[in-house]
Amino acid sequence: MTDRLVPSAWLNVPSTDGFLDVGDSHSIYWRSFGHPDAIPVIALHGGPGSGSSPRHLTFFDPQIHRVIMFDQRGTGQSTPSATTIENTPQDLLDDIEKLRRHLSVECWLVFGVSWGGCLAFLYSQSHPQVSTGLVLAGLSNRHEHQTAWILEERARLLPERHEEFLKALAHDDHADPIAAYYRKSLSPDRKSRLEATYAVWVLEADLEGPEPQTLPMMSLDEIDASMVNRAMIYLHYWANKTFLPHGHLLINPSVLTELPVVMVHGASDWVCPLSGAQQVADSIEGSQLIVVPGAGHSPYSADMMQALRESIVATGQR
């Protein structure tokens, strides 16, 4: 985590950090911001593969919240770095529980952005007794729904970007480009790994806002090691259908009907379509889907930040 990303309001707030051995030769790096007696929150980062960011503190009040975050397996400062071994959602859910017990947190608010929202949703279905509520931003509704959106629906809307995404593949690999790029990401050949990384970059570059931007120029030589590592883990989850047996997040939604569940989503999200969040909201009685007009995938636009802050305060009071 980079301290320069810590919001000014949080700079003089107590913080602690450390490493937790979670087994399977993995050690996760965690950090806690805020007073020990404040309302605990677990903030789950996006990706998969991105690593945590203190910028998520933007959504919380240092006088009210204690925000806990960690680098998921293979990401950030967690060790080993950039590994797909023993790296599945169930492993990550187990890590969250081990961290909760390690920090002696009885229960907490569960917050997640994008892929972190997916993980938060799975966690609270598995551990509703320690979840006081969920607030999810730009929910990634893995796997089937988002895959169809990106590779079919969005491909028709942004055909030039989709062609750029496919350009490093043989025509026979176009039927399953994710599997093909995953093989490239694991290849000992450096160029193959860079091509896979570039393809992942093409899928998301300049699509955070409400209007898709022209894809910027980037050469393979500009790709750094952190991008390669992220792409490998990202493709690992996607090629394996996020390890979800039914291809969706609804593993036990009935347990969430007693919890406040709030999803905040940009009306023009080009990364995680609004229809995916709507599908989840329709499956959970009492859940709330807040659609932010004029917002895209980024949770940091002014209207998204306001909606998230209000949702976090309201959820914590229920």
Wavefront OBJ file of the C-alpha trace (Angstrom):
o trace
v 0.000 0.000 0.000
v 1.265 3.467 -0.860
v 0.892 6.065 1.911
v 0.678 8.888 -0.625
v -2.826 7.568 -1.427
v -4.011 8.006 2.165
v -6.626 10.813 2.211
v -5.613 13.849 4.257
v -8.425 13.287 6.789
v -6.848 9.954 7.693
v -3.201 11.018 7.969
v -3.203 11.518 11.747
v -5.454 8.574 12.538
v -3.891 5.530 14.252
v -2.924 2.687 11.927
v -1.342 -0.701 12.351
v -0.184 -3.300 9.865
v 1.383 -6.709 9.627
v 1.560 -10.046 7.886
v -0.691 -13.004 8.659
v 0.299 -16.558 7.800
v -2.858 -18.044 6.318
v -1.397 -21.415 5.336
v -0.667 -22.961 1.944
v 2.670 -21.056 2.081
v 0.743 -17.766 1.773
v 1.175 -14.719 3.995
v -1.195 -11.794 3.524
v -0.292 -8.180 4.228
v -2.985 -6.291 6.147
v -3.458 -2.782 7.436
v -5.961 -1.283 9.856
v -6.830 2.430 9.896
v -8.795 4.063 12.708
v -9.457 3.850 16.419
v -9.840 0.319 17.838
v -13.295 1.105 19.278
v -14.668 2.509 16.006
v -17.106 0.663 13.724
v -15.063 -2.045 11.958
v -15.186 -2.362 8.177
v -13.434 -4.849 5.904
v -12.699 -3.138 2.570
v -12.034 -5.559 -0.268
v -10.076 -4.428 -3.290
v -10.823 -4.962 -6.963
v -9.070 -6.937 -9.639
v -8.632 -9.823 -9.277
v -4.944 -9.132 -8.919
v -4.848 -5.409 -8.177
v -3.852 -5.179 -4.512
v -5.396 -2.927 -1.861
v -5.421 0.864 -1.929
v -5.711 3.327 0.977
v -7.677 5.482 -1.449
v -10.720 3.443 -0.380
v -10.545 5.357 2.907
v -12.118 8.232 0.959
v -15.538 6.673 1.505
v -15.257 6.459 5.296
v -15.223 8.818 8.280
v -12.108 8.560 10.483
v -14.189 9.604 13.502
v -16.634 6.737 12.980
v -14.923 3.869 11.159
v -12.039 1.485 11.591
v -11.177 0.353 8.077
v -9.296 -2.901 7.582
v -7.885 -3.931 4.224
v -5.471 -6.528 2.935
v -3.661 -7.578 -0.214
v -5.330 -10.686 -1.591
v -3.185 -13.721 -2.373
v -0.507 -13.036 -4.963
v -1.062 -9.260 -4.895
v 0.548 -6.204 -3.340
v 2.874 -7.011 -0.453
v 1.391 -10.437 0.234
v 3.695 -13.381 -0.389
v 4.388 -15.227 -2.539
v 3.839 -12.579 -5.175
v 2.016 -13.184 -8.449
v 1.005 -16.773 -7.836
v -2.097 -18.681 -8.878
v -1.293 -21.637 -6.612
v -3.909 -22.134 -3.874
v -5.593 -18.965 -5.107
v -9.373 -19.316 -5.406
v -12.331 -17.380 -3.980
v -12.692 -19.965 -1.206
v -9.058 -19.395 -0.239
v -9.705 -15.644 -0.100
v -12.892 -16.090 1.929
v -10.963 -18.241 4.406
v -8.276 -15.527 4.576
v -10.873 -12.886 5.448
v -12.152 -15.011 8.327
v -8.629 -15.699 9.590
v -7.900 -11.975 9.516
v -11.116 -11.173 11.396
v -10.208 -13.617 14.143
v -6.583 -12.443 14.188
v -7.712 -8.862 14.787
v -10.367 -9.928 17.336
v -13.190 -8.337 15.358
v -16.572 -9.730 16.416
v -18.428 -8.540 13.312
v -17.943 -5.936 10.624
v -19.459 -4.036 7.736
v -18.379 -5.615 4.441
v -17.396 -3.213 1.655
v -16.115 -4.028 -1.810
v -15.430 -2.351 -5.141
v -15.849 -4.187 -8.470
v -14.251 -7.644 -7.980
v -14.045 -6.743 -4.281
v -17.831 -6.424 -4.352
v -18.075 -9.931 -5.774
v -15.842 -11.242 -2.991
v -17.792 -9.283 -0.366
v -21.044 -10.745 -1.627
v -19.689 -14.302 -1.496
v -18.216 -13.721 1.977
v -21.445 -12.426 3.500
v -23.412 -15.335 2.057
v -20.883 -17.704 3.666
v -20.548 -15.760 6.948
v -23.756 -13.774 7.519
v -23.389 -14.070 11.297
v -20.316 -11.796 11.325
v -21.530 -9.367 8.636
v -23.454 -6.312 9.800
v -24.268 -5.336 6.218
v -22.890 -4.920 2.712
v -22.079 -1.863 0.642
v -20.910 -2.704 -2.869
v -19.638 -0.333 -5.551
v -19.690 -1.260 -9.243
v -20.427 -4.907 -8.475
v -18.769 -7.419 -10.763
v -21.408 -10.108 -11.328
v -19.089 -12.944 -12.259
v -18.976 -15.085 -14.286
v -21.465 -15.762 -17.038
v -23.201 -12.394 -17.074
v -20.097 -10.236 -17.263
v -18.349 -12.529 -19.732
v -21.283 -12.290 -22.114
v -21.323 -8.525 -21.723
v -17.625 -7.992 -22.438
v -17.077 -10.591 -25.155
v -20.410 -10.280 -26.949
v -22.572 -7.247 -26.160
v -19.804 -4.713 -25.536
v -17.785 -6.167 -28.406
v -20.595 -5.138 -30.768
v -20.674 -1.634 -29.297
v -16.893 -1.195 -29.342
v -15.774 -3.356 -32.298
v -12.388 -1.700 -32.838
v -11.423 -2.209 -29.195
v -12.515 -5.833 -29.389
v -10.405 -6.392 -32.505
v -7.427 -4.913 -30.664
v -8.111 -7.276 -27.766
v -7.999 -10.297 -30.095
v -5.063 -9.246 -32.247
v -2.385 -11.419 -30.588
v -4.423 -14.614 -31.009
v -4.650 -17.097 -33.834
v -8.092 -17.214 -35.405
v -8.793 -20.630 -33.871
v -8.386 -19.096 -30.406
v -11.081 -16.467 -30.951
v -13.761 -18.902 -29.759
v -12.286 -18.830 -26.231
v -9.906 -15.856 -26.027
v -9.760 -15.853 -22.231
v -8.399 -19.405 -22.077
v -5.917 -18.585 -24.843
v -4.637 -15.476 -23.109
v -4.450 -17.321 -19.797
v -2.110 -19.842 -21.423
v -0.038 -16.958 -22.719
v 0.109 -15.388 -19.252
v 1.629 -18.604 -17.883
v 4.074 -19.061 -20.753
v 7.836 -18.957 -20.134
v 8.018 -16.776 -23.248
v 8.202 -13.116 -22.232
v 6.449 -11.813 -25.348
v 3.506 -14.129 -24.772
v 3.123 -12.845 -21.212
v 3.277 -9.255 -22.418
v 0.653 -9.948 -25.083
v -1.679 -11.387 -22.462
v -1.100 -8.365 -20.243
v -1.779 -5.966 -23.090
v -5.037 -7.771 -23.874
v -6.226 -7.357 -20.273
v -5.235 -3.692 -20.381
v -7.270 -3.205 -23.583
v -10.370 -4.552 -21.829
v -10.332 -1.774 -19.228
v -8.165 1.161 -20.342
v -10.059 4.476 -20.299
v -13.394 2.774 -19.637
v -13.786 3.951 -16.036
v -15.981 6.914 -16.939
v -19.542 7.080 -18.306
v -18.384 7.428 -21.909
v -15.860 5.058 -23.533
v -12.707 6.855 -24.569
v -10.502 6.101 -27.553
v -7.985 3.450 -26.612
v -4.661 5.172 -25.876
v -1.450 3.976 -27.467
v 0.752 1.616 -25.475
v 3.593 -0.615 -26.619
v 4.573 -3.924 -25.064
v 7.800 -2.283 -23.865
v 5.778 0.020 -21.595
v 4.272 -2.872 -19.634
v 5.769 -3.278 -16.172
v 6.016 -6.272 -13.863
v 3.026 -5.235 -11.732
v 0.786 -5.206 -14.813
v 2.024 -8.666 -15.829
v 1.355 -10.026 -12.347
v -2.130 -8.536 -12.208
v -3.056 -9.857 -15.655
v -2.007 -13.385 -14.740
v -4.210 -13.484 -11.640
v -7.046 -11.706 -13.464
v -6.993 -14.297 -16.252
v -6.591 -17.126 -13.731
v -9.963 -16.261 -12.220
v -11.664 -15.543 -15.512
v -10.439 -18.655 -17.331
v -11.588 -20.757 -14.383
v -15.037 -19.098 -14.378
v -14.210 -17.510 -11.034
v -14.401 -21.032 -9.575
v -18.161 -20.565 -9.178
v -19.967 -23.860 -9.820
v -23.082 -22.227 -11.232
v -21.361 -19.305 -12.918
v -22.986 -16.675 -10.702
v -22.790 -15.103 -7.250
v -26.071 -16.372 -5.836
v -24.809 -19.268 -3.744
v -27.066 -18.711 -0.701
v -28.865 -15.368 -1.124
v -31.658 -16.111 1.336
v -29.283 -15.569 4.283
v -28.860 -11.924 3.244
v -32.525 -10.954 3.602
v -31.936 -10.012 7.258
v -28.918 -7.821 6.421
v -28.837 -4.350 4.868
v -27.483 -4.841 1.349
v -26.780 -1.719 -0.706
v -25.338 -1.683 -4.207
v -24.191 1.613 -5.694
v -23.725 1.442 -9.444
v -22.999 3.890 -12.228
v -25.759 4.081 -14.824
v -23.153 3.953 -17.605
v -20.691 1.358 -16.317
v -18.696 -0.052 -19.260
v -16.692 -2.521 -17.146
v -19.355 -4.102 -14.925
v -22.751 -3.576 -16.557
v -25.644 -2.267 -14.502
v -27.730 -5.250 -15.617
v -25.479 -7.534 -13.571
v -26.097 -5.594 -10.351
v -29.810 -5.483 -11.159
v -29.836 -9.255 -11.503
v -28.334 -9.617 -8.025
v -30.615 -6.999 -6.467
v -33.706 -8.716 -7.879
v -32.642 -11.939 -6.153
v -32.341 -10.496 -2.632
v -35.510 -9.341 -0.939
v -35.017 -5.975 0.741
v -31.754 -5.116 -0.989
v -31.247 -1.642 -2.403
v -29.743 -0.758 -5.773
v -28.764 2.900 -6.064
v -28.173 3.870 -9.691
v -26.019 6.977 -10.099
v -26.885 8.888 -13.295
v -23.950 10.072 -15.362
v -21.482 7.807 -13.550
v -19.362 4.971 -14.900
v -17.307 2.272 -13.192
v -15.038 4.521 -11.152
v -16.216 4.900 -7.544
v -14.321 8.191 -7.288
v -16.578 10.470 -9.322
v -18.248 13.073 -7.101
v -21.756 11.591 -7.312
v -20.547 8.022 -6.740
v -18.510 9.064 -3.696
v -21.460 10.913 -2.202
v -23.799 7.958 -2.766
v -21.277 5.536 -1.249
v -20.608 7.705 1.796
v -24.326 8.123 2.466
v -24.915 4.385 2.005
v -22.097 3.469 4.391
v -23.420 5.771 7.110
v -27.011 4.582 6.642
v -26.023 0.916 6.612
v -23.971 1.317 9.771
v -26.976 2.794 11.578
v -29.389 -0.029 10.737
l 1 2 3 4 5 6 7 8 9 10 11 12 13 14 15 16 17 18 19 20 21 22 23 24 25 26 27 28 29 30 31 32 33 34 35 36 37 38 39 40 41 42 43 44 45 46 47 48 49 50 51 52 53 54 55 56 57 58 59 60 61 62 63 64 65 66 67 68 69 70 71 72 73 74 75 76 77 78 79 80 81 82 83 84 85 86 87 88 89 90 91 92 93 94 95 96 97 98 99 100 101 102 103 104 105 106 107 108 109 110 111 112 113 114 115 116 117 118 119 120 121 122 123 124 125 126 127 128 129 130 131 132 133 134 135 136 137 138 139 140 141 142 143 144 145 146 147 148 149 150 151 152 153 154 155 156 157 158 159 160 161 162 163 164 165 166 167 168 169 170 171 172 173 174 175 176 177 178 179 180 181 182 183 184 185 186 187 188 189 190 191 192 193 194 195 196 197 198 199 200 201 202 203 204 205 206 207 208 209 210 211 212 213 214 215 216 217 218 219 220 221 222 223 224 225 226 227 228 229 230 231 232 233 234 235 236 237 238 239 240 241 242 243 244 245 246 247 248 249 250 251 252 253 254 255 256 257 258 259 260 261 262 263 264 265 266 267 268 269 270 271 272 273 274 275 276 277 278 279 280 281 282 283 284 285 286 287 288 289 290 291 292 293 294 295 296 297 298 299 300 301 302 303 304 305 306 307 308 309 310 311 312 313 314 315 316 317 318
